[in-house]
Amino acid sequence: YLQDLIDFSTKLLYYITMELQNTIITHMPGKRKKTPSGWTTINCPMCTTNGQSRPDTRSRGGFRFVDGMVYHCFNCGFSTSYKPGRTFGKKLVGLLRGIGVPDNEVRRLQLLAIREKENNPQQEEKPKPKISWREIQLPKGSKPLIEVIKQDTPPEDAIWVYKHIIDRGLDHFGDFYWCNDTYLDLNRRFIVPFYYNGSTVGYTSRIIDHDKDKPKYFTNSQPNYMYNMDVLSKRRKYLIVVEGVLDALSIDGLAVLHNKLNQVQIDLIKEFDGEIIVCPDRDAAGSTLIDQAVENGWSVSFPPWQDHIKDCADAVKHYGQLFTVKSIIDSRVNNKTKIEVLRKIA
C-alpha cells in the first residue's frame, strides 16, 4: 500500500509538471527560439511591469524545463520557478497571466499544486536558513563619535578620526563609534557596529593611519553574518551586494565581508524579493563574487567610474551617493556572455 501511495504521488508530481509545461508552451507569445543550453526564449512579458521603459523585443526572456520550470529575463532581471511539490508563488502566477494564460487555467493549475502538496506532505519546500547570533559588546568605553566630537574639549585622536570620515565623504552616516583605548590602536580607528534585529552582533574598526605594519581593519564577526542584513527584509526594487562595510554603508547595500559567499549566505540573499545586483571591487579578488553572481542568476554591475576608483566607497567620495547608486543600477548586466566580456575590460 505504501509503495502504491508513493507511486501515485510521483505520477501526480509528473502530471502537474507536464500540465504546467504544456500550458506555458501553448501560450508562449510570438516567436520562440531554443538555445543549445536548453532555454526556450521569448519576448519577456514582464519587462514594463518590472521597471523597464519599453517592452522587450529581443527575446530576452527564457524558460527552461528541467525538474520543474525556471524562467529568467536577461533584460529586466525578473525570475521565477516551480519545483514539483511546491505551490505557485505570486511571481509565477503573474508570469502565467503575462503570457496570456486565462485566469481559470491558472486557478486550475494552482489547485492541482495545492492538492498535490496536501496529499504528499513529505515533499516540502526547502526550509529557510536559520540564523541566530549572540549579542556582542563594542570595545570597552566606546561612545558615538558624534557625541564625543560635540564635547567642549574632545580628544585630539577623536578629532582626527572624525576628520578622516569627513575626508572620505562618510559623514552622512551617523553611527560611527570611538573609544580612547590604545589596544590595537582603537583610539586611531572608527568603529562600525554590526546589527541584526536591533541587537549588536559584532563590529569592525578601521584605522585612519597609513602604516603598512598595522592591520587596516580589526573585525569581530560571527559566522554567516553580512553587514546591513536588515536590508534583506526591506521592500525595495534593488539589493546591491558589495564586499566591504564602507562600501555598503556608503550606498545602504549589503556587505558580504569577504570576496566569497558560503551557501547559507547565498540562501539568505535569495530571500530578498527584488533584483539582486553584485557590485564587486575592481580588483582580482572581486572575480570570485562575479562567478557566484553568474551561478545564481544575479546581475553584475560594471559602472564606468574613473580608473583610480576601486570600490563604492571611493565612488561616493568622488561622485556623491545618488550618482553612485544610479550608475550601479544603470550599468547592471545579467547576460552571462556580457558579464564575461566586461569583467575582462573593466
TORKOLLO-786222 format. One line per field, with one value per residue (C-alpha): residue number from 1; z, y, x. Coordinates in Angstrom, 2 decimals, decimal comma. Last residue first. Layout:
REM residues N
i = [NUM  ...] .
z = [Z  ...] .
y = [Y  ...] .
x = [X  ...] .
***
This chain:
REM residues 346
i = [346  345  344  343  342  341  340  339  338  337  336  335  334  333  332  331  330  329  328  327  326  325  324  323  322  321  320  319  318  317  316  315  314  313  312  311  310  309  308  307  306  305  304  303  302  301  300  299  298  297  296  295  294  293  292  291  290  289  288  287  286  285  284  283  282  281  280  279  278  277  276  275  274  273  272  271  270  269  268  267  266  265  264  263  262  261  260  259  258  257  256  255  254  253  252  251  250  249  248  247  246  245  244  243  242  241  240  239  238  237  236  235  234  233  232  231  230  229  228  227  226  225  224  223  222  221  220  219  218  217  216  215  214  213  212  211  210  209  208  207  206  205  204  203  202  201  200  199  198  197  196  195  194  193  192  191  190  189  188  187  186  185  184  183  182  181  180  179  178  177  176  175  174  173  172  171  170  169  168  167  166  165  164  163  162  161  160  159  158  157  156  155  154  153  152  151  150  149  148  147  146  145  144  143  142  141  140  139  138  137  136  135  134  133  132  131  130  129  128  127  126  125  124  123  122  121  120  119  118  117  116  115  114  113  112  111  110  109  108  107  106  105  104  103  102  101  100  99  98  97  96  95  94  93  92  91  90  89  88  87  86  85  84  83  82  81  80  79  78  77  76  75  74  73  72  71  70  69  68  67  66  65  64  63  62  61  60  59  58  57  56  55  54  53  52  51  50  49  48  47  46  45  44  43  42  41  40  39  38  37  36  35  34  33  32  31  30  29  28  27  26  25  24  23  22  21  20  19  18  17  16  15  14  13  12  11  10  9  8  7  6  5  4  3  2  1] .
z = [-16,51  -19,66  -18,66  -16,38  -19,23  -21,58  -19,05  -17,91  -21,50  -22,08  -18,89  -19,64  -16,45  -16,69  -14,32  -15,51  -14,87  -11,33  -10,38  -12,02  -10,14  -6,80  -7,46  -8,70  -5,58  -3,16  -4,36  -7,29  -5,76  -2,16  -3,23  -5,85  -3,36  -1,03  -3,94  -4,93  -6,77  -8,10  -9,65  -13,09  -13,35  -12,93  -15,81  -13,53  -14,03  -12,33  -12,03  -12,10  -10,26  -11,91  -9,07  -10,93  -12,54  -9,15  -7,77  -10,56  -10,02  -6,31  -7,23  -9,61  -6,91  -5,65  -8,93  -8,42  -9,12  -6,03  -6,83  -7,50  -7,30  -8,18  -6,77  -8,22  -5,81  -3,09  -0,99  0,28  -2,26  -0,13  2,79  0,60  -0,71  2,85  3,93  0,85  1,56  -0,17  -1,45  -1,58  2,15  4,39  2,39  2,51  1,77  0,44  2,00  -0,53  1,57  4,37  1,96  0,52  3,98  5,13  2,24  -0,45  -2,19  -2,83  -4,14  -3,49  -5,91  -6,06  -2,42  0,40  3,24  4,67  3,15  4,30  7,87  6,87  6,99  7,20  6,43  9,12  8,12  11,03  13,64  13,15  15,33  12,92  13,13  9,85  8,27  10,02  11,20  9,66  6,43  8,29  6,64  9,72  9,82  11,22  10,53  13,24  12,61  14,74  16,03  17,00  18,27  18,63  16,84  14,61  13,49  13,95  13,22  14,78  12,81  14,87  13,86  14,47  15,92  19,56  18,74  18,14  18,71  22,42  22,70  24,21  23,66  22,17  19,02  17,42  13,97  13,59  11,91  8,25  6,27  7,44  5,01  2,36  2,84  4,00  6,51  7,99  8,22  10,01  12,51  13,25  13,61  16,08  18,05  18,36  19,69  22,48  22,52  24,65  24,89  23,85  20,46  18,99  21,57  20,83  17,08  17,73  19,48  22,52  23,03  26,54  26,30  22,72  21,44  23,25  21,42  21,27  20,17  16,60  15,19  11,66  10,36  6,59  5,12  4,67  1,17  0,18  1,41  -0,42  2,61  2,82  -0,37  -0,44  0,78  -1,67  -4,54  -3,69  -3,63  -6,97  -8,63  -7,26  -8,64  -12,04  -12,13  -10,93  -13,77  -16,25  -14,94  -15,14  -18,81  -19,72  -21,76  -21,38  -18,60  -16,81  -16,48  -15,41  -12,72  -11,32  -11,26  -9,46  -6,90  -5,93  -7,05  -4,61  -4,29  -4,59  -8,02  -8,39  -10,00  -10,86  -11,03  -12,44  -13,49  -14,21  -16,55  -19,60  -19,04  -18,15  -16,21  -16,03  -14,40  -14,59  -12,97  -12,83  -16,04  -18,17  -19,04  -19,98  -21,30  -21,51  -23,52  -26,83  -28,41  -28,42  -24,66  -23,84  -23,09  -20,09  -17,98  -14,32  -13,72  -15,05  -18,36  -18,52  -17,52  -20,91  -21,87  -25,62  -25,88  -25,37  -24,86  -22,86  -23,23  -23,35  -27,15  -27,33  -28,48  -30,08  -29,82  -31,97  -30,65  -27,34  -25,38  -24,62  -25,69  -24,38  -20,96  -20,70  -21,81  -19,18  -16,41  -17,33  -17,55  -14,06  -12,68  -14,19  -13,00  -9,43  -9,72  -11,01  -8,09  -5,61  -7,10  -6,95  -3,31  -2,47  -4,26  -2,34  0,94  0,00] .
y = [46,65  45,03  41,37  41,60  43,22  40,27  37,59  39,69  40,18  36,42  35,69  38,23  39,88  43,27  46,24  49,58  51,68  50,31  50,93  54,38  55,34  54,32  56,30  59,37  59,42  58,90  61,51  61,39  61,26  60,18  58,04  56,36  55,63  53,97  52,01  50,46  50,93  54,49  55,35  54,17  56,56  55,02  53,46  51,18  47,42  45,92  42,22  40,86  37,69  34,33  32,26  30,90  34,29  36,04  33,35  33,89  37,66  37,15  35,12  37,83  40,52  39,37  40,40  44,06  46,46  45,64  43,80  45,32  42,44  43,39  41,42  42,27  42,06  39,88  39,15  35,55  34,72  36,72  34,36  31,28  32,72  33,48  29,91  28,59  30,49  33,78  34,82  38,14  38,74  40,99  40,09  43,72  44,53  47,97  51,30  53,18  54,37  51,92  49,04  50,25  51,05  47,51  45,81  43,29  44,60  43,42  45,99  45,00  46,53  47,12  47,82  46,46  45,96  42,48  41,99  45,48  44,16  42,34  45,56  43,71  40,00  37,33  33,70  33,01  35,79  38,97  40,84  42,87  44,76  46,52  48,26  45,99  47,87  47,40  49,09  52,33  54,87  55,96  56,12  52,63  50,91  49,09  46,32  45,26  42,33  41,17  44,43  43,86  45,71  42,85  42,34  44,95  45,15  48,24  50,40  51,61  54,47  53,91  55,80  55,34  51,65  51,38  47,61  48,48  52,28  52,55  56,02  54,78  55,69  54,84  55,55  55,56  58,90  58,10  61,36  61,94  59,31  61,58  60,14  63,48  63,76  60,34  61,25  64,47  62,41  60,21  63,27  64,85  61,62  61,46  65,02  64,23  66,49  69,66  71,11  67,80  67,70  65,46  62,75  62,79  62,49  59,52  57,50  56,02  53,00  52,68  48,97  47,68  47,02  44,33  41,27  39,79  36,17  35,37  33,43  32,39  29,51  29,17  28,97  25,46  23,96  23,32  20,13  16,91  14,70  16,17  14,39  14,62  18,23  19,23  17,51  19,24  22,64  22,01  20,89  23,93  26,27  24,60  25,05  28,64  29,47  27,81  29,85  33,02  32,50  32,02  35,04  35,22  37,79  35,77  32,91  35,36  36,92  33,49  32,55  35,77  35,36  31,88  28,62  25,69  23,32  19,54  19,57  22,70  25,92  28,95  32,73  35,43  39,07  40,56  43,27  42,36  38,89  37,60  34,33  31,46  28,06  25,07  21,65  19,11  20,64  22,81  26,03  29,17  32,34  36,06  38,29  37,67  40,94  42,96  43,50  46,14  49,71  51,81  48,85  48,81  45,28  45,90  47,02  44,00  41,31  39,97  38,92  38,45  34,72  32,25  28,48  27,61  24,21  25,15  24,93  27,62  27,02  30,03  31,45  33,83  35,46  34,65  31,42  30,19  26,56  26,18  27,52  25,26  22,21  22,89  23,43  20,26  18,34  19,44  18,67  15,18  14,39  15,30  13,26  10,26  10,54  10,79  7,68  5,70  6,71  5,66  2,33  1,76  2,43  0,00] .
x = [36,59  37,97  37,99  34,94  33,04  33,46  32,46  29,50  28,37  28,44  26,50  23,75  22,54  24,22  23,94  25,32  22,19  21,82  25,45  25,48  22,31  23,82  26,99  25,12  22,96  25,87  28,32  30,74  34,24  33,61  30,68  32,87  35,65  33,15  31,69  35,01  38,31  38,14  41,53  40,39  37,44  34,00  32,06  29,98  30,43  27,37  26,58  23,02  22,09  21,38  22,84  25,86  26,52  26,56  28,86  31,37  31,24  31,98  35,06  36,31  36,27  39,67  41,31  40,45  37,62  35,62  32,43  28,99  26,51  22,93  19,99  16,58  13,67  12,15  15,23  15,13  17,84  20,29  19,76  20,29  23,56  24,68  23,99  25,80  29,02  29,79  33,21  35,08  34,71  32,63  29,47  28,35  24,69  23,80  22,87  25,04  28,01  27,16  27,73  31,02  32,32  31,48  33,27  32,34  29,24  25,68  23,20  19,58  17,11  13,35  12,72  10,60  13,07  13,63  17,09  18,14  18,25  21,42  23,45  26,78  26,71  26,88  27,42  29,79  30,17  32,20  34,72  36,81  40,12  40,73  43,73  46,20  49,30  52,75  51,69  51,00  48,72  46,78  42,97  42,41  39,11  37,15  34,63  31,72  29,70  26,21  24,71  20,97  18,14  17,09  20,70  23,38  27,10  28,69  31,17  34,13  36,41  40,11  43,04  41,94  41,49  45,21  45,08  44,98  45,24  41,73  40,25  36,98  35,06  31,72  30,28  26,51  25,84  26,47  26,32  29,92  31,14  32,66  36,12  37,51  34,66  35,47  39,16  38,22  36,22  39,23  41,45  39,01  38,73  42,52  42,60  40,16  37,08  37,22  33,71  32,20  30,44  33,14  32,49  28,76  29,42  31,71  29,03  30,77  33,01  34,48  35,13  35,12  31,58  29,62  28,36  24,86  24,76  23,86  20,96  20,18  18,12  18,13  14,64  13,42  13,49  9,91  8,38  7,55  6,95  3,45  2,27  -1,52  -1,57  1,19  -0,59  -3,85  -2,17  -0,41  -3,63  -5,46  -2,81  -3,03  -6,80  -6,52  -4,12  -6,48  -9,43  -7,36  -6,55  -2,84  -1,78  1,98  1,62  -1,03  1,43  4,15  1,97  1,07  4,76  5,66  2,91  4,15  2,57  2,62  5,55  5,85  7,46  9,60  8,40  10,49  10,60  12,85  12,58  16,00  14,66  16,75  18,15  14,70  14,55  12,10  12,69  10,36  10,17  12,98  14,39  12,11  13,90  12,02  13,68  13,08  15,45  13,70  14,83  11,60  11,19  8,58  9,66  10,66  11,76  10,73  9,41  5,90  7,43  9,73  7,22  6,08  9,63  9,96  10,53  13,38  13,26  16,38  18,07  21,75  21,83  19,10  15,52  13,82  10,35  8,37  5,23  3,54  4,03  0,50  0,76  4,31  3,29  0,24  2,25  4,92  2,37  0,48  3,76  4,78  1,33  1,35  4,89  4,00  0,80  2,76  5,18  2,31  0,67  3,94  4,43  0,88  1,32  4,57  2,78  0,00] .
***
